[in-house]
Amino acid sequence: MQFKYTILYVEDVPKSLDFYQRAFSLQLKMLHAANDYGELQTGATTLSFSSLTLIRGSGKNAAAADIELPCFEIAFETEDVAAAVDVALQAGANLLQHTELMPWGQKVAYVADLDGNLVEICSPVMA
């Protein structure tokens, strides 16, 4: 079995796609003609976006993200965490935690995306 994709439920799919492209240098894989579903290329796993309207219309009672009560996070790994945080902030992210060096040697920072999803920006874990 292979982990194929993660879907974030968002208010405005094209706006979220644009944000993630600008904030994290991801490339558009596809946007459905109805603008209610889209995907970004991230390697073997796809980062997908569905409108809250679409998912609710399919009978699922999806809630909007709440940065005060996150139930998950997504993470992007980079060699230069501080520079990546700056780019994300310029794209419209909200800073939640400045870059910190963790005891295991990894640098970690947190931002919130436009919909209030928790996003970790981190360096590789040092063994």
Secondary structure, DSSP 8 states (H G I E B T S, - for coil): ----EEEEEES-HHHHHHHHHHHH--EEEEE-TTSSEEEEE-SSSEEEEEEHHHHHHTT-------TTS-S-EEEEE-S-HHHHHHHHHHHT-EEEEEEEE-TTS-EEEEEE-TT--EEEEE-----
